[in-house]
Amino acid sequence: MSSLALYGGQPAVSPANEDIFHWPIVTEEDETAVLDVLRRGAMSGTDITLQFEKEFAAWQGMTYALGHNTGTAALHAAMFGCEIGVGDEIIAPSITYWASVLQVFSLGATVVFAEIDPNTLCIDPSQIEQHISPRTKAIMVVHYMGHPADMDPIMAIARRHNLKVIEDVSHAQGGRYKGRMLGTFGDVAAMSLMSGKSLAIGEAGILVTNDRKIYERAVAFGHYERYNDTVQDPDLSAYRGLPLGGYKYRMHQMSSAVGRVQLKHYDQRTAEIRKAMNYFWDLLADVPGLQAHRVPTQSDSDMAGWYAPHGLYHPEALGGLSVTRFAEAVRAEGSQCSPGINKPLHTHELLNTADVYGHDRPTRIAFSDRDLRQPVGTLPISEEIGHRTYSIPWFKHYRPEIIQQHANAFRKVAENYQELLADDPGDPPGLGGWHFYQQR
Ligand SMILES: *Cc1c(COP(=O)(O)O)cnc(C)c1O
């Protein structure tokens, strides 16, 4: 009989060790902080949020932090902060969650997608300049699934072409690139802090910048109640009392209260995650076909809280076995594995045909002087990457015996790949998802 659990063998992972995955870690300290807000009826206030912002800015080593009710809102405000407006273009990776980019449409702007690097899964710096046009205003960088984007060449390109850089740090809060914290390279950074992320505080987002003008524009955009205290810019001060964007983006104080507590413990807790995740990959270092998605362990870059960790897959080393069949066999072993990552945004109809605002043209090119849509075939790595990636378990604790069992599940399936070839159905088209979060 086969040793593979899919064919009746003993599963590699013993059940009932789910606690190793539980996140965020909530203690009485979080509960007390939330109850204080609730009992004071201060949910819509700003006193706790202002403290959280101060602590967050200090932690990031940045001058200004501005809390938002979602990461989507924080990124929207960052775009407005950079004066992205009608006819402008941003350059972004196609492999990301939609909220890295879609908000540009509401500003009258649009997005051009650049290819990703198949090892980092982040925007490939060598594929940016070809997309720069006279209308390009900014590069949107995403530190994808914890991996820092290659910031040195990206910043050099931005300087050369006088472009703003916005960092979307939703997957990598607290991570480092060459010793320096992510979110401190660009003109502004914004990120989600929602419950599925590694810095998980509720439904929330935050923007950080050293640029007073960007900060004031972000306040003016969605924080009417803070206009008086913050906005000095003469171009903005006439509009006191109403939000320029017509948005209300204030952070919920039950989230900022949790945020203050979570932030205090975050570096220590993510250090344990990094130890656990690196251990998992070290155990698999010699397995054919499987490659870690991580920075070199002996470097001064790191993978932050390893949000939504994934592995790279080389079917050529496994007789062409599809990642779909591979993942199925790993799940049968009792571990967690699903094929693919985010689907490439440029292939979605919203980026091609949708006329969201009634311009009588697709929104993507509503204000464009050329058809900058990118049909299938134009970004081959992004289009194929779903067949070369799979999720891995996201360990929150360093518990070697449990991690070994999961690593064994992956090893066993890869080493016995030949047994799986006969009834491999192959990958369906369009592997991956538009989003991953499983609501509880
Ligand atoms: C989650 C996420 C966002 C949006 O954040 P929300 O808080 O869900 O609005 C933006 N960008 C990326 C890359 C994300 O993963």
The ligand as a Tripos MOL2 file, in Angstrom:
@<TRIPOS>MOLECULE
LIG
   15    15     1     0     0
SMALL
NO_CHARGES

@<TRIPOS>ATOM
      1 C1         -5.8310   43.5400    3.0870 C.3       1 LIG1
      2 C2         -5.1470   44.3470    2.0620 C.ar      1 LIG1
      3 C3         -5.5200   45.6790    1.7720 C.ar      1 LIG1
      4 C4         -6.7920   46.3260    2.2520 C.3       1 LIG1
      5 O1         -6.9990   46.3870    3.5490 O.3       1 LIG1
      6 P1         -8.4550   46.3290    4.2310 P.3       1 LIG1
      7 O2         -8.1450   46.6570    5.6400 O.co2     1 LIG1
      8 O3         -8.9790   44.9560    4.0320 O.co2     1 LIG1
      9 O4         -9.2910   47.3650    3.5720 O.co2     1 LIG1
     10 C5         -4.7420   46.3960    0.8850 C.ar      1 LIG1
     11 N1         -3.6870   45.8530    0.2770 N.ar      1 LIG1
     12 C6         -3.3130   44.5850    0.4930 C.ar      1 LIG1
     13 C7         -2.1060   44.0560   -0.2060 C.3       1 LIG1
     14 C8         -4.0440   43.7840    1.3760 C.ar      1 LIG1
     15 O5         -3.7030   42.5040    1.5510 O.3       1 LIG1
@<TRIPOS>BOND
     1     1     2 1
     2     2     3 ar
     3     2    14 ar
     4     3     4 1
     5     3    10 ar
     6     4     5 1
     7     5     6 1
     8     6     7 2
     9     6     8 1
    10     6     9 1
    11    10    11 ar
    12    11    12 ar
    13    12    13 1
    14    12    14 ar
    15    14    15 1
@<TRIPOS>SUBSTRUCTURE
     1 LIG1         1 GROUP 0 **** ****
